Amino acid sequence: MRYLATAAALLLSVTACGGDSGSDSGAAAGPTKIKIGVSPNVNVAGMQIGIDQGKFTARELAVELDSHQSSSASVPLLLNNQWQMTTAGAATVISAIAEGVDLKIVSSVSYNVVTDDGASRATLVRANSGITTFQQVKGKLGVNGLGSSLDIHTRATIDKAGGDSKQLTSVEIPQSNAVAALRDGTVDAITVTQPFAYRASQDPSLRSLGDPAISALDSEQAPIIYTVVAGSFAEKNAEALRQFVEALGEASTVANDDPQAARQAASKLTELPVEQLAKIPLPGYGTEIDRDVLQHEIDVLVQYGDLAKEKAPSVDDLLWKP
């Protein structure tokens, strides 16, 4: 149970640090400040559009994005109110809540869309490795967080394909360094999100096996990441969160209706020219939560021993209730 150990250590570190997880949005005049930890990629382009087009400021919200390398590493900053919100995959949130960390999912941010150029994530190997299917993947897997959704979905897909995920050792590597680690043999496979997945798939020395989440979750449109807050922040700032979800919903509609606007926002986030993002598959954007997918995420964590069945939270335990 690798991730449970990580979650337990995380809980101890947060308890030791203390901190006030959010102030009452009505306690002082002016906009409610919401600093959000994000992985700067296409999955959060809707948020950037919301900032650029004033969707948040129109609702008295001062929203700022800050970068994180992994969602699990962002949780102490969240609970100590250095950030008021973070984006995270479901696995991080489920495992942390199971260990008593006070988190709530507020909304989804983006969801998978399969295109001719790929999907929102991909597992890649070296083209000369002899690996052509998930069934054959073994050795070292580079992911952005141990026990993350990328990690667990890859293992689940290997097993569903007839392989043996027990022959896989996960190694934590920032996504920006993952392709180089695959090329130089530090790892045998990587699972990354966009834009890294598409750019790597264009390298003839590498081979894409596809998006593992599609098989792991039995869905081609499962949410990719969620917005997450500390439970105490949610209690004190319910109206601000309602306004946030409404604004993000409007921005998501813009991103879905205008792919060029989404790519421009992604360019700002990734610091890559828009031209380099022209063919990168975009996700869908939206705030809706699929309870069935969240239950499937819980079940996969239990199946792979990353979550004890008796500690497994319910879907209702995960969700902020407006």
C-alpha positions in Angstrom: 0.0 0.0 0.0 2.5 2.5 -1.2 0.2 5.5 -1.4 -1.4 4.9 2.0 2.0 5.3 3.6 2.5 8.5 1.6 -0.9 9.8 2.7 -0.3 9.0 6.3 3.0 10.9 6.2 1.2 13.8 4.5 -1.4 13.9 7.3 1.3 14.0 10.0 3.2 16.8 8.2 0.0 18.9 7.9 -0.9 18.3 11.5 2.6 19.4 12.6 2.4 22.5 10.5 -1.0 23.6 11.8 -2.5 26.5 10.0 -5.9 28.0 9.3 -7.6 26.4 6.3 -9.4 29.4 5.0 -11.0 32.6 6.2 -14.7 33.5 6.1 -15.4 35.1 2.8 -17.8 37.5 4.5 -15.3 38.5 7.2 -13.7 41.3 5.2 -14.6 43.5 2.3 -13.3 42.9 -1.2 -13.0 39.9 -3.5 -12.5 36.4 -2.1 -8.9 35.3 -2.9 -8.6 31.8 -4.3 -5.0 30.7 -5.1 -5.1 27.4 -7.0 -2.3 24.9 -7.4 -2.3 23.5 -10.9 -0.2 21.5 -13.2 0.2 24.0 -16.1 -1.1 22.1 -19.0 -4.1 22.0 -21.4 -6.4 20.5 -18.7 -6.7 23.8 -16.9 -7.1 26.0 -20.0 -10.7 26.7 -18.9 -9.5 28.2 -15.7 -7.1 30.5 -17.5 -9.9 31.6 -19.8 -12.0 32.4 -16.8 -9.2 34.6 -15.5 -8.5 36.3 -18.8 -12.1 37.0 -19.6 -13.0 38.2 -16.2 -15.4 35.4 -15.4 -14.1 35.2 -11.8 -13.7 38.9 -11.1 -17.3 39.5 -12.2 -18.3 37.4 -9.2 -16.0 39.1 -6.7 -13.4 36.3 -6.9 -9.6 37.0 -7.1 -8.4 33.8 -8.7 -4.6 33.1 -9.2 -3.0 30.0 -10.6 0.3 28.6 -9.1 2.2 25.6 -10.4 2.6 22.3 -8.7 4.5 19.2 -9.8 2.1 16.6 -8.2 -1.3 17.0 -6.6 -0.2 15.0 -3.5 2.6 17.5 -2.9 0.1 20.4 -3.0 -2.1 19.1 -0.2 0.0 20.6 2.7 -0.1 24.0 1.0 -3.9 23.6 0.7 -4.5 22.6 4.2 -2.3 25.4 5.6 -4.2 27.9 3.5 -1.1 28.9 1.4 -3.4 27.8 -1.4 -7.2 27.8 -1.2 -7.7 25.2 -3.9 -5.8 22.7 -5.9 -6.4 20.5 -8.9 -5.9 16.8 -8.4 -6.7 13.4 -9.9 -9.3 11.4 -8.0 -6.7 8.9 -6.6 -4.9 11.5 -4.6 -8.1 12.8 -3.0 -9.6 9.4 -2.3 -6.4 8.1 -0.6 -5.9 11.3 1.5 -9.6 11.3 2.7 -9.2 7.7 3.6 -6.4 8.7 6.0 -8.4 11.4 7.6 -7.2 14.4 5.6 -10.1 17.0 5.4 -10.6 17.5 1.7 -13.6 17.9 -0.6 -14.0 17.7 -4.3 -15.8 20.8 -5.6 -16.1 20.2 -9.3 -14.4 18.5 -12.3 -12.2 20.7 -14.5 -11.7 18.7 -17.7 -12.7 15.3 -19.1 -11.2 12.9 -21.6 -12.0 13.3 -25.3 -10.6 10.8 -27.8 -9.5 12.3 -31.2 -7.6 11.1 -34.2 -4.4 12.6 -32.6 -4.9 10.8 -29.3 -6.5 11.5 -26.0 -5.8 13.4 -22.8 -3.0 11.1 -21.6 -0.7 8.4 -23.1 1.6 5.7 -22.0 4.8 5.7 -24.1 7.8 3.3 -24.5 10.9 3.3 -26.6 10.2 2.2 -30.2 13.1 -0.3 -30.1 11.9 -1.9 -26.8 9.8 -4.5 -28.5 6.8 -3.4 -26.5 3.7 -2.8 -28.6 0.9 -3.4 -26.1 0.1 -2.7 -22.5 0.3 -6.4 -21.8 4.1 -6.3 -22.4 4.9 -3.3 -20.2 7.2 -4.0 -17.2 10.2 -2.5 -15.5 10.2 1.1 -14.4 7.3 3.4 -15.0 7.8 7.2 -14.8 4.7 9.0 -13.5 4.2 12.4 -11.8 3.2 11.0 -8.5 3.3 7.6 -6.8 -0.2 6.3 -6.4 -1.5 9.1 -8.7 -4.3 8.4 -11.2 -1.6 8.1 -14.0 0.1 5.5 -11.9 -2.9 3.4 -10.9 -4.7 3.7 -14.3 -1.6 2.4 -16.0 -1.2 -0.6 -13.7 -4.9 -1.4 -14.0 -4.7 -1.3 -17.8 -1.7 -3.6 -17.9 -3.5 -6.2 -16.0 -6.7 -5.9 -18.0 -4.6 -6.4 -21.1 -3.3 -9.7 -19.7 0.0 -8.4 -18.3 1.3 -8.3 -14.8 1.6 -5.0 -13.1 3.5 -6.6 -10.2 6.5 -6.5 -12.6 6.2 -2.7 -12.7 8.0 -0.3 -10.4 6.7 3.2 -10.4 9.2 6.1 -10.3 8.2 9.7 -9.5 9.4 12.0 -12.3 8.0 15.5 -13.2 6.2 15.4 -16.5 8.6 18.0 -17.9 11.5 15.5 -17.4 9.6 12.3 -18.2 10.4 12.1 -21.9 14.1 12.6 -21.4 14.1 9.9 -18.7 12.4 7.5 -21.2 14.8 8.3 -24.0 17.9 7.8 -21.8 16.7 4.5 -20.3 16.2 5.8 -16.8 12.6 4.3 -17.1 11.1 1.8 -19.4 7.7 3.5 -19.9 6.0 6.8 -18.9 2.5 8.0 -18.6 2.0 11.7 -19.2 -0.7 14.2 -20.0 -0.9 16.7 -22.8 1.0 18.5 -24.3 3.8 16.1 -23.3 1.9 13.0 -24.7 1.3 14.3 -28.2 4.8 15.8 -28.6 6.4 12.6 -27.4 4.2 10.5 -29.8 5.7 12.5 -32.7 9.2 11.3 -31.8 10.0 8.3 -34.1 12.2 6.8 -31.3 9.2 6.5 -29.0 5.9 4.6 -29.3 2.5 5.5 -27.8 0.4 2.7 -26.4 -2.7 4.9 -25.9 -4.5 6.4 -22.9 -4.6 3.9 -20.0 -7.6 5.6 -18.3 -10.0 4.6 -21.0 -9.5 0.9 -20.1 -9.0 1.4 -16.4 -12.2 3.4 -16.0 -14.2 1.8 -18.8 -15.0 5.3 -20.1 -13.8 7.4 -23.0 -15.1 10.6 -21.3 -14.0 10.2 -17.7 -13.0 13.4 -15.8 -9.3 14.0 -15.7 -8.9 16.3 -12.8 -11.0 18.0 -10.1 -10.9 21.1 -8.0 -10.3 20.3 -4.4 -10.5 22.4 -1.2 -10.0 21.9 2.5 -13.2 21.0 4.2 -12.9 24.0 6.6 -12.5 26.4 3.7 -15.6 24.9 2.1 -17.6 25.5 5.2 -16.6 29.1 5.5 -16.8 30.0 1.8 -19.8 28.2 0.5 -21.1 31.1 -1.6 -17.7 31.9 -3.0 -17.4 28.3 -4.1 -20.8 28.4 -5.7 -19.7 31.5 -7.6 -16.5 29.8 -8.6 -18.2 26.8 -10.1 -20.6 29.0 -12.0 -17.7 31.1 -13.4 -15.7 28.0 -14.3 -18.7 26.5 -16.0 -19.0 29.6 -18.2 -15.3 29.6 -19.0 -15.5 25.9 -19.8 -18.2 26.6 -22.4 -15.9 29.1 -24.1 -13.1 26.6 -24.1 -15.3 23.9 -25.7 -16.8 26.2 -28.3 -13.6 28.0 -29.2 -10.6 25.6 -29.4 -8.3 28.4 -30.5 -9.1 30.3 -27.3 -8.3 27.1 -25.3 -5.0 26.7 -27.1 -4.1 30.3 -26.5 -4.8 29.8 -22.8 -2.8 26.6 -22.8 0.1 28.5 -24.5 0.1 31.0 -21.6 0.1 28.1 -19.1 2.8 26.0 -20.7 4.9 28.9 -22.1 4.8 27.1 -25.5 4.0 28.9 -28.7 0.4 28.4 -29.9 1.7 26.9 -33.1 3.3 24.1 -31.2 -0.1 23.3 -29.6 -2.0 23.3 -32.9 -2.5 19.5 -33.1 -2.4 18.6 -29.4 -5.6 16.9 -28.4 -7.7 19.1 -26.2 -9.9 17.6 -23.4 -13.5 18.6 -22.9 -14.0 21.2 -20.2 -16.8 21.2 -17.6 -17.6 21.2 -13.9 -20.0 18.2 -13.8 -19.0 15.2 -11.6 -19.7 11.7 -12.6 -20.4 9.7 -9.5 -20.1 6.3 -11.3 -16.5 7.2 -12.4 -15.6 8.2 -8.8 -16.9 4.9 -7.5 -14.8 3.1 -10.1 -11.7 5.1 -9.0 -12.4 3.9 -5.4 -12.8 0.3 -6.5 -9.5 0.3 -8.5 -7.6 1.7 -5.5 -9.0 -1.1 -3.3 -8.3 -3.7 -6.0 -4.6 -2.7 -6.2 -4.0 -2.5 -2.5 -3.5 1.2 -2.5 -6.6 1.6 -0.3 -7.8 -0.8 2.5 -11.4 -1.8 1.8 -12.5 -0.9 5.4 -11.1 2.6 5.0 -12.6 3.3 1.6 -14.7 6.5 1.6 -18.0 6.7 -0.1 -18.6 9.0 -3.1 -20.6 11.2 -0.8 -17.6 11.5 1.6 -15.5 12.9 -1.3 -17.9 15.7 -2.4 -18.5 19.2 -1.3 -22.2 19.7 -0.9 -23.3 23.3 -1.9 
